[in-house]
Amino acid sequence: MLVIRRRPGETVMIGEDIEIEILDATHSQVKLGIRAPKSVTVLRKEIRLTREQNLAAAHEFSSVELDRLKNALGGTISRL
Amino acid sequence: MLTFPAGLPGFERATRFVLVEQPEYAPIVSLESVDCQELRFLAVPVGTLDADYSLAVNEEDLQRLGLPMERQPVPGSEVLCLALLSAPRNGPATANLLAPVVVNLKTRVGVQAVRADSRYSHQYLIPGEAAC
């Protein structure tokens, strides 16, 4: 991992076309401004992970998998 | 019927879902899209996987849900919390505990509340599913 220290107002460039500017920084949060071509998707990491999981989750489960899953869950503590 | 004003990440236009429970597959439930016939997700209540699961819904999502922003909602009485299940072809099934689907029980409005912390995994391995 490349570690760079920047203060608010300073900028980092990634590749030819991507710029990240530190707009504001407090002890608990940093505000970033990102300039990138439209072809580059910029997402918070956890949103991207969730999006990928959702796409995987949208695929059908076979009844064999469903039964297996149901049995696996039967062994855990049930509480809504 | 449940309404998801922002859809789900990756499925932003799927705003209406029906929750279907089949007793023979309990506790697994399915979220079936009204807008897209082939789209459905399997899910389990998060409490089934982790009885001590601690919600961390952000302010924007609390607002979307129409819930007070000063505290986390109570699963079971105020909200339903479901973890979506994935079954990759060559691997064990996992549940997304990083981003539970949270539904306001009174209004039936839902959101997939993605956490910003890394306390829970988006690919939580379901105990009993791991290959021996």
Backbone of each chain as ProteinMPNN parsed JSONL, in Angstrom:
{"seq_chain_A": "MLVIRRRPGETVMIGEDIEIEILDATHSQVKLGIRAPKSVTVLRKEIRLTREQNLAAAHEFSSVELDRLKNALGGTISRL", "coords_chain_A": {"N_chain_A": [[0.858, -1.191, 0.0], [0.594, 2.169, -0.867], [1.512, 4.885, 1.027], [0.553, 8.127, 1.625], [0.948, 11.38, 2.883], [-1.352, 14.006, 3.178], [-2.582, 17.365, 3.281], [-5.63, 19.217, 3.937], [-6.814, 20.611, 0.909], [-4.754, 19.763, -0.606], [-3.643, 17.545, -3.271], [-3.841, 14.264, -4.824], [-2.621, 12.332, -7.54], [-3.818, 9.693, -9.56], [-2.672, 7.481, -11.879], [-3.15, 8.709, -15.217], [-5.476, 10.15, -15.326], [-6.951, 10.446, -12.974], [-7.858, 12.252, -10.115], [-7.506, 13.0, -6.7], [-8.688, 15.066, -4.296], [-8.076, 16.401, -1.116], [-10.593, 17.713, 0.626], [-11.542, 18.456, 3.088], [-10.75, 17.849, 6.502], [-11.352, 16.199, 9.537], [-10.917, 15.02, 12.939], [-12.283, 12.682, 12.788], [-13.276, 12.262, 10.281], [-12.83, 12.378, 6.723], [-13.11, 14.505, 3.953], [-13.365, 13.912, 0.612], [-12.613, 14.984, -2.695], [-13.251, 13.797, -5.87], [-11.912, 13.542, -9.027], [-12.568, 12.082, -12.02], [-12.582, 10.275, -15.152], [-15.719, 9.62, -16.831], [-15.804, 6.955, -17.462], [-14.632, 5.632, -15.423], [-15.577, 3.978, -12.56], [-16.568, 5.194, -9.487], [-16.833, 4.256, -6.261], [-17.965, 3.83, -2.903], [-16.232, 1.467, -1.006], [-17.639, -0.556, 0.426], [-20.117, -0.457, -0.756], [-19.639, -1.319, -3.3], [-18.81, -3.965, -2.783], [-21.193, -4.987, -1.779], [-22.903, -4.664, -3.945], [-21.746, -6.48, -5.754], [-22.123, -8.855, -4.337], [-24.92, -8.927, -4.315], [-25.493, -9.31, -6.999], [-24.465, -11.838, -7.312], [-26.119, -13.151, -5.519], [-28.562, -13.054, -6.743], [-28.806, -15.167, -8.361], [-30.361, -18.269, -9.08], [-31.094, -20.702, -6.582], [-30.591, -24.173, -6.411], [-32.886, -26.878, -5.643], [-31.583, -28.754, -4.172], [-29.442, -27.35, -3.084], [-30.891, -25.61, -1.52], [-32.064, -27.322, 0.353], [-29.8, -28.252, 1.642], [-28.834, -25.915, 2.728], [-30.899, -25.212, 4.422], [-30.723, -27.279, 6.259], [-28.211, -26.737, 7.299], [-28.711, -24.306, 8.551], [-30.504, -25.068, 10.417], [-29.035, -25.977, 12.489], [-28.218, -23.768, 13.889], [-28.667, -21.136, 16.37], [-31.985, -20.103, 16.692], [-33.495, -17.051, 16.344], [-35.581, -14.317, 15.963]], "CA_chain_A": [[0.0, 0.0, 0.0], [1.349, 3.408, -0.902], [0.976, 5.798, 2.038], [0.926, 9.52, 1.333], [0.302, 12.335, 3.783], [-1.81, 15.219, 2.519], [-3.398, 18.251, 4.107], [-6.756, 19.749, 3.154], [-6.415, 21.497, -0.173], [-3.734, 19.104, -1.424], [-4.218, 16.586, -4.224], [-3.074, 13.096, -5.26], [-3.065, 11.884, -8.865], [-3.672, 8.253, -9.8], [-2.63, 7.316, -13.339], [-3.158, 9.962, -15.978], [-6.762, 10.864, -15.342], [-7.722, 10.465, -11.722], [-7.347, 13.169, -9.09], [-8.233, 13.006, -5.431], [-8.321, 16.252, -3.514], [-8.581, 16.422, 0.255], [-11.342, 18.967, 0.747], [-11.667, 18.817, 4.496], [-10.389, 16.725, 7.367], [-11.503, 16.378, 10.992], [-10.28, 13.855, 13.559], [-13.031, 11.445, 12.554], [-13.785, 12.101, 8.918], [-12.13, 13.106, 5.668], [-13.973, 14.761, 2.785], [-12.541, 13.801, -0.585], [-13.189, 15.338, -3.985], [-12.629, 12.89, -6.833], [-12.123, 13.867, -10.444], [-12.202, 10.913, -12.823], [-13.421, 10.193, -16.348], [-16.991, 8.911, -16.619], [-15.61, 5.52, -17.648], [-14.125, 5.055, -14.186], [-16.629, 3.959, -11.543], [-16.065, 5.512, -8.153], [-17.837, 3.803, -5.287], [-17.482, 3.447, -1.573], [-15.876, 0.057, -1.119], [-18.659, -1.478, 0.927], [-21.233, -0.479, -1.708], [-19.202, -2.179, -4.389], [-18.855, -5.35, -2.3], [-22.603, -5.369, -1.666], [-23.428, -4.772, -5.3], [-21.252, -7.755, -6.296], [-22.819, -9.931, -3.632], [-26.32, -8.961, -4.761], [-25.524, -9.91, -8.33], [-24.277, -13.277, -7.093], [-27.273, -13.664, -4.771], [-29.749, -13.076, -7.578], [-28.874, -16.412, -9.113], [-31.239, -19.27, -8.49], [-30.58, -21.812, -5.794], [-31.281, -25.418, -6.761], [-33.572, -27.383, -4.44], [-30.561, -29.478, -3.398], [-28.73, -26.334, -2.306], [-31.846, -25.083, -0.545], [-32.185, -28.293, 1.441], [-28.52, -28.258, 2.363], [-28.785, -24.661, 3.464], [-31.898, -25.3, 5.484], [-30.162, -28.156, 7.286], [-27.101, -26.017, 7.936], [-29.276, -23.27, 9.416], [-31.233, -25.726, 11.496], [-28.113, -26.193, 13.598], [-27.846, -22.521, 14.575], [-29.704, -20.652, 17.296], [-33.016, -19.371, 15.963], [-34.182, -15.973, 17.052], [-35.837, -13.229, 14.999]], "C_chain_A": [[0.892, 1.238, 0.0], [0.722, 4.38, 0.087], [1.495, 7.198, 1.778], [0.231, 10.418, 2.337], [-0.087, 13.575, 3.003], [-2.6, 16.067, 3.505], [-4.58, 18.724, 3.279], [-6.265, 20.751, 2.126], [-5.386, 20.848, -1.087], [-4.346, 17.957, -2.21], [-3.263, 15.438, -4.519], [-3.542, 12.745, -6.667], [-2.821, 10.392, -8.989], [-3.725, 8.054, -11.307], [-2.668, 8.677, -13.997], [-4.36, 10.83, -15.671], [-7.5, 10.993, -14.03], [-7.055, 11.354, -10.687], [-8.178, 13.05, -7.836], [-7.746, 14.196, -4.628], [-8.888, 16.123, -2.115], [-9.281, 17.764, 0.44], [-11.384, 19.444, 2.185], [-11.256, 17.607, 5.325], [-10.638, 17.087, 8.821], [-10.868, 15.144, 11.616], [-11.022, 12.569, 13.219], [-13.502, 11.267, 11.113], [-12.991, 12.928, 7.933], [-13.092, 13.308, 4.515], [-13.077, 14.803, 1.56], [-13.291, 14.287, -1.808], [-12.491, 14.493, -5.035], [-12.962, 13.321, -8.252], [-11.65, 12.674, -11.253], [-13.064, 10.898, -14.07], [-14.678, 9.384, -16.046], [-16.825, 7.403, -16.721], [-15.093, 4.841, -16.387], [-15.22, 5.131, -13.13], [-16.017, 4.25, -10.184], [-17.151, 5.162, -7.133], [-17.199, 3.62, -3.938], [-17.289, 1.94, -1.595], [-16.996, -0.884, -0.694], [-19.879, -1.547, -0.002], [-20.879, -1.406, -2.86], [-19.263, -3.645, -3.988], [-20.3, -5.847, -2.249], [-23.226, -5.557, -3.031], [-23.01, -6.109, -5.914], [-21.952, -8.935, -5.644], [-24.257, -10.047, -4.095], [-26.429, -9.623, -6.119], [-25.347, -11.425, -8.209], [-25.52, -13.886, -6.442], [-28.513, -13.79, -5.633], [-29.835, -14.343, -8.411], [-29.651, -17.466, -8.353], [-30.486, -20.307, -7.674], [-31.304, -23.07, -6.269], [-31.95, -25.947, -5.49], [-32.611, -28.177, -3.569], [-29.827, -28.498, -2.494], [-29.622, -25.782, -1.205], [-31.975, -26.018, 0.65], [-30.94, -28.301, 2.307], [-28.427, -27.044, 3.271], [-29.73, -24.7, 4.653], [-31.374, -26.184, 6.615], [-29.035, -27.475, 8.043], [-27.64, -24.991, 8.92], [-30.013, -23.867, 10.591], [-30.362, -25.932, 12.712], [-27.757, -24.934, 14.362], [-28.981, -22.092, 15.499], [-30.712, -19.823, 16.524], [-33.615, -18.282, 16.824], [-34.384, -14.839, 16.088], [-35.339, -11.911, 15.551]], "O_chain_A": [[1.837, 1.33, 0.784], [-0.471, 4.67, -0.002], [2.702, 7.433, 1.717], [-0.954, 10.235, 2.614], [0.721, 14.136, 2.263], [-3.207, 15.549, 4.442], [-4.546, 18.645, 2.051], [-5.432, 21.612, 2.41], [-5.161, 21.311, -2.205], [-5.419, 17.457, -1.873], [-2.044, 15.6, -4.474], [-4.732, 12.846, -6.963], [-1.776, 9.88, -8.589], [-4.713, 8.416, -11.946], [-2.265, 9.679, -13.405], [-4.301, 12.057, -15.738], [-8.573, 11.593, -13.981], [-5.86, 11.235, -10.414], [-9.407, 13.004, -7.894], [-6.561, 14.322, -4.321], [-10.056, 15.773, -1.947], [-8.644, 18.818, 0.413], [-11.281, 20.635, 2.477], [-11.405, 16.468, 4.884], [-10.202, 18.137, 9.292], [-10.333, 14.301, 10.897], [-10.461, 11.48, 13.345], [-14.065, 10.228, 10.769], [-12.536, 14.028, 8.245], [-13.813, 12.384, 4.138], [-12.154, 15.613, 1.474], [-14.486, 14.026, -1.943], [-11.261, 14.471, -5.089], [-14.127, 13.448, -8.627], [-10.481, 12.294, -11.189], [-14.166, 11.447, -14.063], [-14.699, 8.569, -15.125], [-17.606, 6.65, -16.14], [-15.111, 3.614, -16.289], [-15.734, 6.21, -12.835], [-15.045, 3.608, -9.787], [-18.248, 5.72, -7.159], [-16.017, 3.289, -3.842], [-18.114, 1.218, -2.155], [-17.272, -1.881, -1.362], [-20.586, -2.554, -0.038], [-21.713, -2.178, -3.333], [-19.719, -4.481, -4.768], [-20.592, -6.982, -2.626], [-23.989, -6.498, -3.25], [-23.83, -6.794, -6.525], [-22.328, -9.896, -6.315], [-24.765, -11.157, -4.252], [-27.347, -10.406, -6.365], [-25.998, -12.195, -8.915], [-25.921, -15.001, -6.776], [-29.424, -14.547, -5.3], [-30.833, -14.569, -9.096], [-29.594, -17.535, -7.126], [-29.387, -20.73, -8.033], [-32.511, -23.031, -6.505], [-31.618, -25.514, -4.387], [-32.803, -28.266, -2.356], [-29.612, -28.759, -1.31], [-29.163, -25.519, -0.094], [-31.994, -25.581, 1.801], [-31.013, -28.35, 3.535], [-27.999, -27.133, 4.422], [-29.385, -24.268, 5.753], [-31.561, -25.871, 7.79], [-28.913, -27.61, 9.26], [-27.087, -24.824, 10.006], [-30.133, -23.239, 11.643], [-30.861, -26.049, 13.831], [-27.067, -25.005, 15.379], [-30.097, -22.607, 15.425], [-30.326, -18.927, 15.773], [-34.168, -18.544, 17.892], [-33.425, -14.425, 15.436], [-35.462, -10.879, 14.891]]}, "seq_chain_B": "MLTFPAGLPGFERATRFVLVEQPEYAPIVSLESVDCQELRFLAVPVGTLDADYSLAVNEEDLQRLGLPMERQPVPGSEVLCLALLSAPRNGPATANLLAPVVVNLKTRVGVQAVRADSRYSHQYLIPGEAAC", "coords_chain_B": {"N_chain_B": [[-46.71, -6.157, 0.604], [-43.427, -4.946, -0.016], [-41.664, -1.86, -0.133], [-38.894, -0.528, -1.756], [-37.407, 2.297, -1.986], [-34.94, 3.031, -3.124], [-34.256, 0.808, -4.461], [-31.996, -1.97, -4.639], [-28.445, -2.153, -4.144], [-26.988, -2.518, -7.293], [-29.372, -3.306, -8.314], [-31.082, -1.111, -8.798], [-33.507, -0.341, -9.864], [-35.396, -2.084, -9.035], [-37.916, -1.752, -7.165], [-40.063, -2.756, -5.794], [-41.015, -5.416, -3.754], [-42.054, -8.718, -2.761], [-42.432, -10.482, 0.226], [-41.864, -13.796, 0.685], [-42.794, -16.613, 2.455], [-41.954, -19.939, 2.982], [-42.969, -22.517, 4.809], [-41.676, -25.034, 4.837], [-39.066, -24.475, 4.246], [-38.185, -22.846, 6.195], [-35.7, -21.308, 8.317], [-35.393, -19.805, 5.99], [-36.3, -17.254, 3.751], [-37.976, -15.787, 0.904], [-37.342, -12.975, -1.174], [-39.163, -11.56, -3.469], [-39.124, -10.016, -6.612], [-41.449, -7.619, -7.752], [-41.353, -6.057, -9.929], [-39.607, -7.262, -11.693], [-39.859, -10.255, -13.021], [-38.138, -12.581, -12.914], [-36.434, -12.052, -10.867], [-35.273, -12.817, -7.749], [-34.427, -13.029, -4.297], [-32.876, -15.029, -1.831], [-33.11, -15.175, 1.688], [-32.229, -14.844, 5.184], [-33.365, -14.144, 8.527], [-31.245, -11.909, 10.313], [-30.733, -12.526, 12.952], [-30.832, -15.281, 13.062], [-28.369, -16.092, 12.219], [-26.561, -14.695, 13.753], [-27.096, -14.169, 16.901], [-26.524, -11.993, 18.436], [-26.314, -9.849, 16.751], [-25.445, -6.589, 15.844], [-26.948, -3.717, 14.833], [-26.012, -1.169, 12.456], [-27.121, 1.177, 11.133], [-26.838, 3.778, 8.807], [-27.273, 7.427, 8.903], [-28.53, 8.425, 6.607], [-29.848, 6.185, 5.598], [-31.53, 5.637, 7.76], [-33.18, 7.784, 7.606], [-34.329, 7.344, 5.116], [-35.791, 5.159, 5.782], [-37.633, 6.244, 7.406], [-37.247, 6.402, 10.093], [-36.372, 7.282, 13.519], [-33.404, 9.266, 13.952], [-31.687, 9.238, 16.069], [-31.039, 6.86, 17.233], [-30.37, 3.307, 16.93], [-32.668, 1.167, 15.204], [-34.936, -1.278, 16.614], [-34.53, -4.645, 16.064], [-37.034, -6.936, 15.05], [-39.117, -5.74, 16.588], [-39.367, -3.082, 15.6], [-38.151, -3.143, 13.128], [-37.532, -5.422, 10.414], [-34.824, -7.51, 9.864], [-32.864, -8.743, 7.386], [-30.514, -11.065, 5.996], [-29.033, -11.344, 2.894], [-28.674, -14.265, 0.888], [-26.057, -16.023, -0.818], [-25.138, -18.445, -3.23], [-22.476, -19.604, -4.456], [-21.347, -21.43, -7.328], [-19.196, -23.223, -6.953], [-18.694, -23.229, -4.267], [-19.24, -22.801, -0.691], [-22.397, -21.698, 0.686], [-23.046, -18.265, 1.436], [-23.767, -15.483, 3.625], [-24.779, -12.08, 3.519], [-23.728, -10.085, 5.841], [-22.743, -7.647, 6.089], [-24.313, -5.875, 4.801], [-27.281, -5.707, 5.653], [-30.714, -6.261, 4.73], [-33.037, -3.998, 5.652], [-36.194, -3.531, 6.986], [-38.835, -1.336, 7.624], [-41.198, -2.165, 9.858], [-43.681, -1.048, 10.276], [-44.282, 0.684, 8.118], [-43.551, -0.748, 5.922], [-41.469, -0.015, 4.308], [-38.292, -0.464, 2.826], [-34.683, -0.885, 2.908], [-31.382, -1.533, 1.747], [-29.144, -1.67, 4.066], [-26.064, -0.645, 4.012], [-23.171, -1.166, 5.816], [-20.593, 0.96, 7.07], [-18.491, 0.163, 8.58], [-16.164, -2.531, 9.371], [-17.058, -4.646, 10.745], [-18.688, -6.849, 10.304], [-19.018, -9.495, 7.841], [-19.353, -9.415, 4.242], [-19.532, -11.796, 3.166], [-20.367, -13.91, 4.948], [-19.707, -17.0, 6.277], [-21.89, -19.641, 6.387], [-22.45, -21.506, 9.264], [-21.881, -24.963, 9.257], [-22.076, -25.137, 6.619], [-19.585, -25.223, 5.641], [-17.121, -26.967, 3.796], [-16.012, -30.231, 4.618]], "CA_chain_B": [[-45.661, -5.789, -0.346], [-42.394, -4.066, 0.532], [-41.181, -0.85, -1.075], [-37.499, -0.129, -1.595], [-37.321, 3.475, -2.85], [-33.684, 3.104, -3.87], [-33.939, -0.535, -4.932], [-30.865, -2.557, -3.922], [-27.237, -1.922, -4.954], [-26.95, -3.438, -8.429], [-30.759, -3.488, -8.787], [-31.691, 0.126, -8.308], [-34.872, -0.105, -10.334], [-36.327, -3.055, -8.431], [-38.352, -1.027, -5.973], [-41.143, -3.419, -5.08], [-40.768, -6.827, -3.478], [-42.979, -9.434, -1.892], [-41.72, -11.415, 1.092], [-42.564, -15.073, 0.628], [-42.291, -17.586, 3.427], [-42.415, -21.305, 2.776], [-42.657, -23.165, 6.089], [-40.763, -26.175, 4.721], [-37.693, -23.996, 4.12], [-37.888, -21.917, 7.289], [-35.961, -19.863, 8.375], [-35.098, -19.124, 4.728], [-37.451, -16.6, 3.131], [-37.532, -15.21, -0.355], [-37.75, -11.619, -1.522], [-39.416, -11.688, -4.905], [-39.358, -8.715, -7.235], [-42.716, -7.421, -8.45], [-41.043, -5.363, -11.175], [-38.839, -8.116, -12.591], [-40.334, -11.585, -12.639], [-37.133, -13.606, -12.59], [-35.529, -11.625, -9.809], [-35.619, -13.072, -6.367], [-33.31, -13.247, -3.383], [-33.153, -15.812, -0.631], [-32.57, -14.462, 2.84], [-32.604, -15.311, 6.524], [-33.255, -13.086, 9.535], [-29.85, -11.877, 10.785], [-30.672, -13.179, 14.261], [-30.64, -16.718, 12.857], [-26.945, -16.316, 12.01], [-25.821, -14.094, 14.865], [-28.138, -13.718, 17.829], [-26.136, -10.705, 19.018], [-26.008, -8.909, 15.68], [-25.656, -5.21, 16.244], [-27.21, -2.897, 13.65], [-25.327, 0.134, 12.355], [-27.737, 1.814, 9.972], [-26.385, 5.172, 8.788], [-28.344, 8.431, 8.995], [-29.252, 8.529, 5.336], [-30.743, 5.036, 5.524], [-32.568, 5.793, 8.794], [-34.105, 8.767, 7.059], [-35.062, 6.664, 4.04], [-36.715, 4.227, 6.422], [-38.608, 6.996, 8.19], [-37.016, 6.064, 11.499], [-35.607, 8.315, 14.242], [-31.981, 9.198, 13.65], [-30.821, 9.286, 17.257], [-30.678, 5.546, 17.75], [-30.594, 2.212, 16.004], [-33.984, 0.552, 15.386], [-34.934, -2.574, 17.307], [-34.953, -5.741, 15.18], [-38.12, -7.73, 15.613], [-40.304, -4.936, 16.909], [-39.502, -1.93, 14.703], [-37.668, -3.498, 11.795], [-37.153, -6.776, 10.046], [-33.462, -7.462, 9.31], [-32.569, -9.972, 6.656], [-29.225, -11.15, 5.307], [-29.229, -12.014, 1.613], [-27.837, -15.452, 0.735], [-25.48, -16.323, -2.138], [-24.609, -19.804, -3.318], [-21.62, -19.724, -5.639], [-21.416, -22.803, -7.811], [-18.155, -24.109, -6.422], [-18.316, -22.926, -2.895], [-20.327, -22.846, 0.289], [-23.29, -20.543, 0.686], [-22.672, -17.226, 2.399], [-24.784, -14.469, 3.89], [-24.221, -10.739, 3.564], [-24.021, -9.425, 7.118], [-22.229, -6.282, 5.969], [-25.378, -5.03, 4.273], [-28.586, -6.351, 5.834], [-31.916, -5.606, 4.242], [-33.768, -3.547, 6.842], [-37.544, -3.098, 6.602], [-39.651, -0.703, 8.669], [-42.362, -3.056, 9.962], [-44.942, -0.304, 10.24], [-44.564, 1.283, 6.807], [-43.145, -1.689, 4.869], [-40.406, 0.564, 3.479], [-37.036, -1.152, 3.087], [-33.425, -0.351, 2.403], [-30.274, -2.418, 2.09], [-28.332, -0.747, 4.865], [-24.667, -1.044, 3.91], [-22.371, -0.628, 6.922], [-19.294, 1.518, 6.701], [-17.431, -0.459, 9.375], [-15.828, -3.856, 8.844], [-17.329, -5.573, 11.837], [-19.301, -8.075, 9.781], [-18.564, -9.782, 6.48], [-20.338, -9.499, 3.164], [-19.561, -13.213, 2.797], [-20.342, -14.668, 6.199], [-19.861, -18.417, 5.982], [-22.93, -20.2, 7.244], [-21.915, -22.657, 9.989], [-22.515, -26.187, 8.777], [-21.962, -25.133, 5.174], [-18.166, -25.36, 5.259], [-16.789, -28.307, 3.33], [-15.105, -30.907, 5.563]], "C_chain_B": [[-44.694, -4.77, 0.279], [-41.931, -3.087, -0.547], [-39.75, -0.467, -0.751], [-37.278, 1.072, -2.504], [-36.043, 3.546, -3.687], [-33.322, 1.742, -4.469], [-32.864, -1.138, -4.046], [-29.617, -2.273, -4.745], [-27.114, -2.971, -6.058], [-28.325, -3.634, -9.054], [-31.574, -2.27, -8.373], [-33.124, 0.323, -8.771], [-35.888, -1.105, -9.794], [-36.8, -2.47, -7.116], [-39.475, -1.718, -5.216], [-40.868, -4.91, -4.963], [-41.874, -7.406, -2.623], [-42.145, -10.404, -1.064], [-42.508, -12.716, 1.107], [-41.937, -16.048, 1.622], [-42.854, -18.955, 3.089], [-42.004, -22.102, 4.009], [-41.646, -24.302, 5.966], [-39.304, -25.742, 4.575], [-37.304, -23.015, 5.219], [-36.538, -22.253, 7.901], [-35.68, -19.098, 7.09], [-36.391, -18.523, 4.162], [-37.014, -16.103, 1.76], [-38.159, -13.84, -0.589], [-37.933, -11.642, -3.025], [-39.796, -10.357, -5.519], [-40.696, -8.693, -7.959], [-42.426, -6.857, -9.843], [-40.34, -6.255, -12.19], [-39.091, -9.557, -12.195], [-39.276, -12.587, -12.232], [-36.274, -13.251, -11.394], [-36.048, -12.021, -8.442], [-34.356, -13.342, -5.577], [-33.769, -14.161, -2.266], [-32.478, -15.118, 0.534], [-32.956, -15.17, 4.124], [-32.558, -14.124, 7.474], [-31.839, -13.088, 10.106], [-29.687, -12.568, 12.132], [-30.463, -14.684, 14.169], [-29.154, -17.047, 12.745], [-26.121, -15.802, 13.183], [-26.845, -13.471, 15.804], [-27.81, -12.362, 18.434], [-25.821, -9.659, 17.969], [-26.375, -7.487, 16.086], [-25.803, -4.341, 14.994], [-26.39, -1.606, 13.65], [-25.839, 0.826, 11.102], [-27.325, 3.285, 9.961], [-27.573, 6.141, 8.71], [-29.196, 8.512, 7.738], [-30.269, 7.39, 5.217], [-31.853, 5.119, 6.567], [-33.635, 6.76, 8.295], [-34.972, 8.134, 5.975], [-36.126, 5.735, 4.627], [-37.794, 4.94, 7.22], [-38.474, 6.704, 9.674], [-36.225, 7.166, 12.188], [-34.106, 8.145, 14.049], [-31.081, 9.144, 14.883], [-30.395, 7.922, 17.75], [-30.907, 4.492, 16.679], [-31.978, 1.622, 16.249], [-33.856, -0.821, 16.047], [-35.407, -3.678, 16.364], [-36.059, -6.539, 15.841], [-39.326, -6.881, 15.924], [-40.477, -3.753, 15.968], [-39.146, -2.285, 13.272], [-37.436, -4.993, 11.653], [-35.758, -6.666, 9.437], [-33.129, -8.787, 8.676], [-31.185, -9.913, 6.035], [-29.455, -11.924, 4.017], [-28.222, -13.153, 1.459], [-27.312, -15.584, -0.688], [-24.981, -17.751, -2.118], [-23.761, -19.921, -4.566], [-21.532, -21.191, -6.052], [-20.403, -23.723, -7.149], [-17.802, -23.847, -4.976], [-19.512, -22.985, -1.973], [-21.185, -21.584, 0.226], [-22.851, -19.542, 1.749], [-23.82, -16.244, 2.55], [-24.108, -13.109, 3.996], [-24.633, -10.039, 4.854], [-23.489, -7.993, 7.131], [-23.369, -5.333, 5.559], [-26.738, -5.703, 4.432], [-29.692, -5.546, 5.165], [-32.733, -5.271, 5.486], [-35.123, -2.998, 6.407], [-38.279, -2.525, 7.798], [-40.96, -1.49, 8.739], [-43.692, -2.312, 9.868], [-45.292, 0.164, 8.833], [-44.252, 0.355, 5.632], [-42.138, -1.083, 3.894], [-39.084, -0.104, 3.85], [-35.843, -0.503, 2.415], [-32.383, -1.441, 2.63], [-29.252, -1.517, 2.766], [-26.879, -1.216, 4.888], [-23.867, -0.385, 5.034], [-21.067, -0.065, 6.399], [-18.165, 0.874, 7.511], [-17.144, -1.854, 8.811], [-16.077, -4.923, 9.902], [-17.91, -6.904, 11.355], [-18.916, -8.25, 8.322], [-19.697, -9.782, 5.459], [-20.453, -10.953, 2.7], [-19.409, -14.07, 4.046], [-20.64, -16.123, 5.881], [-20.87, -19.02, 6.936], [-22.418, -21.454, 7.931], [-22.629, -23.918, 9.519], [-22.416, -26.284, 7.275], [-20.536, -25.393, 4.72], [-17.884, -26.796, 4.851], [-15.814, -28.957, 4.3], [-13.883, -31.42, 4.825]], "O_chain_B": [[-45.103, -3.862, 1.003], [-41.823, -3.443, -1.721], [-39.43, -0.123, 0.387], [-36.986, 0.892, -3.687], [-36.053, 4.051, -4.81], [-32.199, 1.549, -4.932], [-32.814, -0.862, -2.848], [-29.725, -2.159, -5.966], [-27.135, -4.171, -5.785], [-28.431, -4.08, -10.197], [-32.599, -2.376, -7.699], [-33.88, 1.069, -8.148], [-37.086, -0.993, -10.057], [-36.17, -2.663, -6.077], [-39.808, -1.308, -4.104], [-40.533, -5.577, -5.942], [-42.54, -6.7, -1.868], [-41.254, -11.07, -1.591], [-43.677, -12.74, 1.494], [-40.727, -16.273, 1.628], [-44.063, -19.122, 2.93], [-40.815, -22.336, 4.228], [-40.846, -24.52, 6.876], [-38.4, -26.556, 4.759], [-36.225, -22.423, 5.179], [-36.236, -23.442, 8.004], [-35.72, -17.868, 7.087], [-37.427, -19.184, 4.101], [-35.818, -16.008, 1.484], [-39.317, -13.586, -0.257], [-36.959, -11.734, -3.772], [-40.675, -9.655, -5.017], [-41.037, -9.626, -8.687], [-43.144, -7.134, -10.803], [-40.455, -6.042, -13.397], [-38.602, -10.026, -11.167], [-39.487, -13.366, -11.303], [-35.465, -14.066, -10.95], [-37.132, -11.607, -8.031], [-33.353, -13.818, -6.11], [-34.91, -14.08, -1.809], [-31.401, -14.541, 0.385], [-33.88, -15.983, 4.155], [-31.789, -13.188, 7.251], [-31.282, -14.157, 10.359], [-28.632, -13.131, 12.423], [-29.963, -15.295, 15.113], [-28.723, -18.136, 13.123], [-25.112, -16.399, 13.557], [-27.387, -12.398, 15.541], [-28.705, -11.654, 18.895], [-25.134, -8.679, 18.26], [-27.464, -7.224, 16.598], [-24.876, -4.246, 14.19], [-26.112, -1.029, 14.702], [-25.1, 1.034, 10.14], [-27.442, 3.969, 10.977], [-28.713, 5.735, 8.484], [-30.418, 8.65, 7.801], [-31.404, 7.602, 4.79], [-32.986, 4.72, 6.301], [-34.829, 6.574, 8.533], [-36.182, 8.354, 5.918], [-37.201, 5.549, 4.057], [-38.76, 4.317, 7.661], [-39.452, 6.75, 10.42], [-35.49, 7.906, 11.534], [-33.599, 7.025, 13.989], [-29.863, 9.021, 14.762], [-29.498, 7.815, 18.587], [-31.55, 4.745, 15.66], [-32.425, 1.577, 17.395], [-32.79, -1.436, 16.031], [-36.551, -3.658, 15.912], [-36.025, -6.787, 17.046], [-40.447, -7.246, 15.57], [-41.599, -3.439, 15.573], [-39.757, -1.792, 12.324], [-37.185, -5.712, 12.62], [-35.53, -5.813, 8.58], [-33.111, -9.824, 9.339], [-30.731, -8.854, 5.601], [-30.004, -13.026, 4.036], [-27.062, -13.023, 1.85], [-28.025, -15.296, -1.649], [-24.46, -18.218, -1.105], [-24.263, -20.297, -5.625], [-21.633, -22.085, -5.211], [-20.714, -24.869, -6.823], [-16.718, -24.211, -4.519], [-20.645, -23.191, -2.407], [-20.735, -20.536, -0.236], [-22.355, -19.915, 2.812], [-24.724, -16.183, 1.716], [-22.992, -13.003, 4.506], [-25.724, -9.478, 4.956], [-23.75, -7.228, 8.06], [-23.381, -4.156, 5.922], [-27.292, -6.216, 3.459], [-29.616, -4.323, 5.05], [-33.076, -6.154, 6.272], [-35.194, -2.107, 5.561], [-38.341, -3.149, 8.858], [-41.742, -1.483, 7.788], [-44.7, -2.872, 9.437], [-46.44, 0.062, 8.401], [-44.635, 0.628, 4.494], [-41.973, -1.581, 2.781], [-38.784, -0.293, 5.028], [-35.972, 0.305, 1.495], [-32.481, -2.196, 3.598], [-28.585, -0.71, 2.118], [-26.509, -2.078, 5.685], [-23.893, 0.838, 5.175], [-20.51, -0.551, 5.415], [-16.996, 1.028, 7.158], [-17.812, -2.298, 7.877], [-15.404, -5.953, 9.949], [-17.646, -7.955, 11.94], [-18.537, -7.293, 7.647], [-20.842, -10.107, 5.774], [-21.356, -11.3, 1.938], [-18.461, -14.844, 4.184], [-21.675, -16.449, 5.3], [-20.721, -18.921, 8.154], [-21.988, -22.386, 7.251], [-23.854, -23.93, 9.399], [-22.634, -27.349, 6.697], [-20.297, -25.741, 3.564], [-18.357, -27.733, 5.494], [-14.879, -28.303, 4.76], [-12.998, -32.019, 5.437]]}, "name": "protein", "num_of_chains": 2, "seq": "MLVIRRRPGETVMIGEDIEIEILDATHSQVKLGIRAPKSVTVLRKEIRLTREQNLAAAHEFSSVELDRLKNALGGTISRLMLTFPAGLPGFERATRFVLVEQPEYAPIVSLESVDCQELRFLAVPVGTLDADYSLAVNEEDLQRLGLPMERQPVPGSEVLCLALLSAPRNGPATANLLAPVVVNLKTRVGVQAVRADSRYSHQYLIPGEAAC"}
